[in-house]
Amino acid sequence: MKRKISHATEPPMARGWVSIKTAADFLDMSPEALRRSIERHAVRAPDGVIESNIDGVRARKFGRLWRVQFSSRWSASAEPGS
């Protein structure tokens, strides 16, 4: 039987697109506050998708859900001993 692999110990940027809840946990803020901030900065991208960029945190609307991706700047803050 295959076991699910838990990514809970990996920093969010190692996983690509993550949920707002996962990103908010990493940023130490509530999911509602992150969603409101993302929505305030949202614009339509050239490819027609709604996206938001805030300090290296990129969010895109996939259907009705926001997904968040962290830039490489955030990986330094997630490394142990930083």
HULINJO-V616843 format. One record per residue. N is the residue number from 1. RES is the residue in three letters. BURIAL is I if it has 9 or more other ideal C-beta (glycine too) atoms within 8 Angstrom, else O. D_LAST is the distance of its C-alpha to the last C-alpha in Angstrom with 1 decimal. Layout:
n	res	burial	d_last
N	RES	BURIAL	D_LAST
N	RES	BURIAL	D_LAST
//
This chain:
n	res	burial	d_last
1	MET	O	38.4
2	LYS	O	35.1
3	ARG	O	32.2
4	LYS	O	29.8
5	ILE	O	26.3
6	SER	O	23.7
7	HIS	O	20.7
8	ALA	O	19.3
9	THR	O	16.4
10	GLU	O	15.4
11	PRO	I	13.3
12	PRO	I	16.1
13	MET	I	15.7
14	ALA	O	16.6
15	ARG	O	19.8
16	GLY	O	21.2
17	TRP	O	23.2
18	VAL	I	22.5
19	SER	O	24.5
20	ILE	I	24.0
21	LYS	O	23.5
22	THR	I	20.6
23	ALA	I	19.0
24	ALA	I	19.8
25	ASP	O	18.3
26	PHE	I	14.9
27	LEU	O	15.3
28	ASP	O	16.7
29	MET	O	20.1
30	SER	O	23.5
31	PRO	I	24.8
32	GLU	O	27.7
33	ALA	I	25.8
34	LEU	I	23.8
35	ARG	I	27.2
36	ARG	O	28.9
37	SER	I	26.3
38	ILE	I	26.6
39	GLU	O	30.3
40	ARG	O	30.6
41	HIS	I	28.9
42	ALA	I	30.8
43	VAL	O	33.0
44	ARG	O	35.1
45	ALA	I	33.7
46	PRO	O	36.2
47	ASP	O	36.4
48	GLY	O	37.6
49	VAL	O	34.6
50	ILE	I	33.1
51	GLU	I	29.5
52	SER	I	27.0
53	ASN	O	24.0
54	ILE	I	21.8
55	ASP	O	18.6
56	GLY	I	17.8
57	VAL	I	19.0
58	ARG	I	22.3
59	ALA	I	24.9
60	ARG	I	28.3
61	LYS	I	31.3
62	PHE	O	32.5
63	GLY	O	35.9
64	ARG	O	35.5
65	LEU	O	31.8
66	TRP	I	28.7
67	ARG	I	26.0
68	VAL	I	22.5
69	GLN	I	20.4
70	PHE	I	16.9
71	SER	I	16.6
72	SER	O	14.3
73	ARG	O	12.3
74	TRP	I	11.1
75	SER	I	9.9
76	ALA	O	6.9
77	SER	O	5.9
78	ALA	I	7.3
79	GLU	O	5.9
80	PRO	O	5.6
81	GLY	O	3.8
82	SER	O	0.0
//
